[in-house]
Amino acid sequence: MAIKDVQTYIDRHGLVETTDSEVDKPIYRKPGFGGVRSLLEIEEELSRFLRERRDAQNLNREQVGMMVGLHHEIYARHERAGAKLRVTRLLHLAELIDFSPIEAIYAAAPQFFGETAQEAEVRFKLVMRMLDLPAATAQNLLMLVEELSPDSGAENPAKPTDPKRRG
């Protein structure tokens, strides 16, 4: 069942009404560090990120286009923000040119990681470090973080049930 008062939801989530060249009507967005960026600006950041990742792998557009199943000119539109990048295509590109989708999100919209640019950078670095941890270390870190979390009273399958295992 939908909420009755959408304005309460908008206010609670810090959304602001704005316009965007991509949409005919007013839309609601959450401001980033420098205010509300246009959807095109976000798309341009994703494009820049893709170009840099492809270059870092020493691949050209023709090679990536072939691997993704597109003519290189069609693929090039993604790197020039001339074509919308679907999430499924982004995930496929992450597989091909070896990046985490989290890196792409951070490149385009770092405000999802923190209230300030500095906080976002710290959290992003932490997430990336965690992705590189061996599975057993990640499990131990998860247990530690859950113990430190304010909501640690909630039932959690990652917590050890035997108090002697806590160390």
Disulfide bonds with the S-S distance in Angstrom:
none
